[in-house]
Amino acid sequence: MRDELLAKEKISRLLEPPAADRDAVRKQVIDYIEHFINTIDTAKAYNVNYGNGDGLFSSPISDDPIAIEEALSLLSSHVDIPGLNPASGGHLGYIPGGGIYYAALGDFLADIFNRYAGIYFAGPGAVRMENLLIQWIAGIMKYPSQAIGNLTSGGSIANLIGIVCARDASQIKSCDFDKAVIYLTKQVHHSVDKAIRIAGLKECIVRRIPMDAGYRMKADDLRRAIEHDKSKGLIPFLVIASAGTTDVGAVDPLEEIGAIAQKQNIWYHIDAAYGGFFMLTEEGEKKLKGIESSDTLVVDPHKGLFLPYGSGVLLAKDGKQLKASHSYQANYMQDASQTTEEISPADVSPELTKHFRGLRLWLPLKLMGVKPFSACLEEKLLLTKYFYHEIQRIGFEVGEKPDLSVVTYRYIPKHGDANEFNKRLCEEVQRDGRIFISSTLLDGKFTLRAAILSFRTHLQTVDLLLNVMAEKVKMLERA
Ligand SMILES: *Cc1c(COP(=O)(O)O)cnc(C)c1O
């Protein structure tokens, strides 16, 4: 038995590489990272011609170890080059992500120490750190100090938690589904529709409230719809507003909707996954006025705070409801039952064991302070105004003045179909790859979008986009 144990131990100890090996591998990884960051300004934002990652299959998972050089080479060829480069400042499609360096070091620390951030009993400091960050974010959003929340993997899960909370607070049961009404617009993010379904609410009545010319919910129509539904004996229980739609960056009239929700006594959920952190700017604060009147609120640090993917936040004004929906007890957890007021993430989320995701936010905030974050957001708002102005000067049509940092625009060609032209224009820009833009369909019109939110997007990037657009229009008009 002892011999057998020692034999197994010899192999299992390979999981703890010695210092010299750690050092060698770490150096290679750091070199690879440094090269990436040092050349990011000239790297493409989109690579169409470098395969689709299927080269990974040529190196299956097996008992044969490979060297770090080979692993990095596989990573480079098949993962880090093909497709979209979300770390590039030239990524102006969808909603750009981030990837600030100190967040990665925070993850590195979190992974090595592997502190348990699910339950206060196990990781009191880790849990307090996450709650401190949630309090900080709640303060930015002008939520009261008794508000609580959860650091999630992203906006989708945060929306799900919020919607489950709204369902339970309103005591909506399956027997109510054909009478229960949810209000939102067509521009709500699809993760909201998905969350409604996952929360078991797909048989509820979902009313898409009309929007104004800038794709913002018409508050008067909302009020009328609720009153009408109530008079019919229906149960209006939830209104969902967007604070920055993904499509066009529009902010619903948050304050007016809040007043209606309060008067009608229905749950108010705001999806501010994209726009919420503009609250760190003076202009954003004005645009997002009324955000604090929601009952639950979603923001995404992996968008507005430039963190790497994997960071969303759900805030709830009424902590009791959030806990009632998500806490659970089990016999094998009896040692871990609450002894303090400190909220355990496991009690306000579907997750139990989870990544210590607070550290990736705490470390950059502590090492750099808040100012670079707010300045970067102010810069994005200014760049958006600049682009909105300059793209018109080179002959493009634009949508309404942007509420935040998404510009919609299209080119009307001298000849031929405008939709077809803009589709080809978008494809040409993507093929070129220096800048990545995406498109949308607005009232049947093929429309280009520039979403300016990467921390690496600066004046030089937007000038490059303007040059690329002018160049491609000229090329297509000649063709
Ligand atoms: C990105 C986004 C979401 C979804 O968040 P994920 O972090 O991608 O899960 C939800 N709502 C809006 C408005 C978004 O922009």
The ligand as an SDF file (V2000), in Angstrom:
LIG
                    3D

 15 15  0  0  0  0  0  0  0  0999 V2000
  -23.8080   43.2060  -23.1780 C   0  0  0  0  0  0  0  0  0  0  0  0
  -25.1780   43.4730  -22.7360 C   0  0  0  0  0  0  0  0  0  0  0  0
  -25.9080   42.5210  -22.0180 C   0  0  0  0  0  0  0  0  0  0  0  0
  -25.3950   41.1170  -21.8010 C   0  0  0  0  0  0  0  0  0  0  0  0
  -24.3260   41.1200  -20.9500 O   0  0  0  0  0  0  0  0  0  0  0  0
  -23.1950   39.9880  -21.0260 P   0  0  0  0  0  0  0  0  0  0  0  0
  -22.1780   40.5510  -20.1160 O   0  0  0  0  0  0  0  0  0  0  0  0
  -22.7690   39.8990  -22.4540 O   0  0  0  0  0  0  0  0  0  0  0  0
  -23.7820   38.7320  -20.5400 O   0  0  0  0  0  0  0  0  0  0  0  0
  -27.1450   42.8580  -21.5320 C   0  0  0  0  0  0  0  0  0  0  0  0
  -27.6590   44.0760  -21.7750 N   0  0  0  0  0  0  0  0  0  0  0  0
  -27.0080   45.0170  -22.4770 C   0  0  0  0  0  0  0  0  0  0  0  0
  -27.6430   46.3370  -22.6900 C   0  0  0  0  0  0  0  0  0  0  0  0
  -25.7450   44.7430  -22.9800 C   0  0  0  0  0  0  0  0  0  0  0  0
  -25.0890   45.6720  -23.6960 O   0  0  0  0  0  0  0  0  0  0  0  0
  1  2  1  0
  2  3  1  0
  2 14  2  0
  3  4  1  0
  3 10  2  0
  4  5  1  0
  5  6  1  0
  6  7  2  0
  6  8  1  0
  6  9  1  0
 10 11  1  0
 11 12  2  0
 12 13  1  0
 12 14  1  0
 14 15  1  0
M  END
$$$$
